[in-house]
């Protein structure tokens, strides 16, 4: 009986190891996908920043963000995060 329990525990540990390996492989694949997405976003930001720096009125962009996000954020200034991102993109 004791040895049967040990065999069962050993089987459970091996199954757990296999599951952990599968989880690790899946996490690695997802990380690779996220890394690809991040690279695309960075490349697009570079293109947009270069174009925006020459052609966009920063005050108009910030005013648009304020007007369009004030209601959804419940603040008088609109989305702070959107303003920060816009300012970063426009100052590059």
C-alpha positions as CSV (number, residue, x, y, z in Angstrom):
1,X,0.0,0.0,0.0
2,X,2.8,2.4,0.9
3,X,4.6,1.7,-2.4
4,X,1.4,2.2,-4.3
5,X,1.1,5.6,-2.8
6,X,4.7,6.4,-3.7
7,X,4.1,5.2,-7.3
8,X,1.0,7.5,-7.5
9,X,3.0,10.4,-6.1
10,X,5.8,9.7,-8.6
11,X,3.2,9.6,-11.4
12,X,1.7,12.9,-10.3
13,X,5.1,14.6,-10.1
14,X,6.0,13.4,-13.6
15,X,2.6,14.6,-14.9
16,X,3.2,18.0,-13.2
17,X,6.6,18.2,-14.7
18,X,5.1,17.6,-18.2
19,X,2.4,20.2,-17.6
20,X,5.0,22.8,-16.4
21,X,7.1,22.1,-19.5
22,X,4.0,22.7,-21.7
23,X,3.2,25.9,-19.8
24,X,6.8,27.1,-20.1
25,X,6.9,26.4,-23.9
26,X,3.5,28.2,-24.3
27,X,4.8,31.2,-22.3
28,X,7.9,31.4,-24.4
29,X,5.8,31.3,-27.6
30,X,3.6,34.1,-26.3
31,X,6.6,36.2,-25.3
32,X,8.0,35.8,-28.8
33,X,4.7,37.0,-30.2
34,X,4.6,40.0,-27.9
35,X,8.2,40.8,-28.8
36,X,7.2,40.9,-32.5
37,X,4.2,43.1,-31.7
38,X,6.4,45.5,-29.7
39,X,8.9,45.7,-32.5
40,X,6.1,46.6,-35.0
41,X,4.7,49.2,-32.6
42,X,8.1,50.8,-32.1
43,X,8.7,50.9,-35.8
44,X,5.3,52.5,-36.4
45,X,6.0,55.0,-33.7
46,X,9.3,56.0,-35.3
47,X,7.5,56.6,-38.6
48,X,4.6,58.5,-37.1
49,X,6.9,60.6,-34.9
50,X,9.0,61.6,-37.8
51,X,5.9,62.6,-39.9
52,X,4.1,64.3,-37.0
53,X,7.1,66.4,-36.0
54,X,6.9,68.2,-39.3
55,X,3.2,68.4,-39.9
56,X,1.1,68.5,-36.7
57,X,-0.1,71.2,-34.4
58,X,0.6,69.9,-30.9
59,X,-1.9,72.2,-29.2
60,X,-4.7,70.9,-31.6
61,X,-3.8,67.3,-30.8
62,X,-3.9,67.9,-27.1
63,X,-7.1,69.8,-27.3
64,X,-8.7,67.0,-29.4
65,X,-7.7,64.4,-26.7
66,X,-9.1,66.6,-24.0
67,X,-12.4,67.1,-25.8
68,X,-12.8,63.5,-26.8
69,X,-11.8,61.9,-23.5
70,X,-13.2,64.3,-20.9
71,X,-16.5,62.5,-20.6
72,X,-15.1,59.0,-20.4
73,X,-12.4,59.8,-17.9
74,X,-14.6,62.0,-15.7
75,X,-11.9,64.7,-15.5
76,X,-11.7,68.2,-16.9
77,X,-8.5,67.5,-18.7
78,X,-9.3,64.1,-20.4
79,X,-7.0,61.2,-20.6
80,X,-3.7,61.9,-19.0
81,X,-2.1,58.8,-20.5
82,X,-3.2,59.8,-24.0
83,X,-1.8,63.3,-23.5
84,X,1.5,61.9,-22.3
85,X,1.8,59.5,-25.3
86,X,0.8,62.3,-27.8
87,X,3.4,64.6,-26.2
88,X,6.1,62.0,-26.5
89,X,5.2,61.2,-30.1
90,X,5.2,64.9,-31.0
91,X,8.5,65.7,-29.3
92,X,10.5,62.9,-30.9
